[in-house]
Amino acid sequence: MYKKDFEIRWSDVDANGHLANSAYLNFMSHTRVGFLNEHGFSMKKLIEHGIGPVVFSEQIHYFKESFLGQTLTVTLAVSGLSEDGMFFKFEHNFYNQKGSHVATCDILGAWMNLKTRSLTVLPDQLKSLVLKFPKSPNFQTLTKEDTRQSGKKPQDLISNELQKG
């Protein structure tokens, strides 16, 4: 399991005085970048291959509040990968300085070709690295169908308005 510590700053809290939703997302993003860097997926390496990560969904569950000045530990565990390395699922957990579990988040994503702006399988060099990622106890092999489990589909505003009119 990968870990990163964060002190909650003034800019991280909301009007209620607790950690803002956007700060959770920023802490997770920072943790993922650190994890990827340590596992051979530096920004330089990704640019060389013309790929980047794209997030499909992030589902957060909050258990306890966190406040200004507290320190949070954010963990990352790889809970899913597709056989070709295209799709990934990470589990993030948040713990306060007492070790209490304050939140959890599952993130589902894939790799995108930065020129074509379409999903892509990983080049062999990177695929060999992703297959070595440490895996969580609840790890699963992902398929394209797993990325569509939410049932959500785009519905453009203009087509909705035409249907009403």
Secondary structure in CASP SS format (residue, H / E / C, confidence):
PFRMAT SS
TARGET T0000
AUTHOR 0000-0000-0000
METHOD secondary structure of the structure
MODEL  1
M C 1.00
Y E 1.00
K E 1.00
K E 1.00
D E 1.00
F E 1.00
E E 1.00
I C 1.00
R C 1.00
W H 1.00
S H 1.00
D H 1.00
V E 1.00
D C 1.00
A C 1.00
N C 1.00
G C 1.00
H E 1.00
L E 1.00
A C 1.00
N H 1.00
S H 1.00
A H 1.00
Y H 1.00
L H 1.00
N H 1.00
F H 1.00
M H 1.00
S H 1.00
H H 1.00
T H 1.00
R H 1.00
V H 1.00
G H 1.00
F H 1.00
L H 1.00
N H 1.00
E H 1.00
H C 1.00
G C 1.00
F C 1.00
S C 1.00
M H 1.00
K H 1.00
K H 1.00
L H 1.00
I H 1.00
E H 1.00
H H 1.00
G C 1.00
I E 1.00
G E 1.00
P E 1.00
V E 1.00
V E 1.00
F E 1.00
S E 1.00
E E 1.00
Q E 1.00
I E 1.00
H E 1.00
Y E 1.00
F C 1.00
K C 1.00
E C 1.00
S C 1.00
F E 1.00
L C 1.00
G C 1.00
Q C 1.00
T E 1.00
L E 1.00
T E 1.00
V E 1.00
T E 1.00
L E 1.00
A E 1.00
V E 1.00
S E 1.00
G E 1.00
L E 1.00
S E 1.00
E C 1.00
D C 1.00
G C 1.00
M C 1.00
F E 1.00
F E 1.00
K E 1.00
F E 1.00
E E 1.00
H E 1.00
N E 1.00
F E 1.00
Y E 1.00
N C 1.00
Q C 1.00
K C 1.00
G C 1.00
S C 1.00
H E 1.00
V E 1.00
A E 1.00
T E 1.00
C E 1.00
D E 1.00
I E 1.00
L E 1.00
G E 1.00
A E 1.00
W E 1.00
M E 1.00
N E 1.00
L C 1.00
K C 1.00
T C 1.00
R C 1.00
S E 1.00
L E 1.00
T C 1.00
V C 1.00
L C 1.00
P C 1.00
D H 1.00
Q H 1.00
L H 1.00
K H 1.00
S H 1.00
L H 1.00
V H 1.00
L C 1.00
K C 1.00
F C 1.00
P C 1.00
K E 1.00
S E 1.00
P E 1.00
N E 1.00
F E 1.00
Q E 1.00
T E 1.00
L E 1.00
T C 1.00
K H 1.00
E H 1.00
D H 1.00
T H 1.00
R H 1.00
Q C 1.00
S C 1.00
G C 1.00
K C 1.00
K C 1.00
P C 1.00
Q C 1.00
D C 1.00
L H 1.00
I H 1.00
S H 1.00
N H 1.00
E H 1.00
L H 1.00
Q H 1.00
K H 1.00
G C 1.00
END
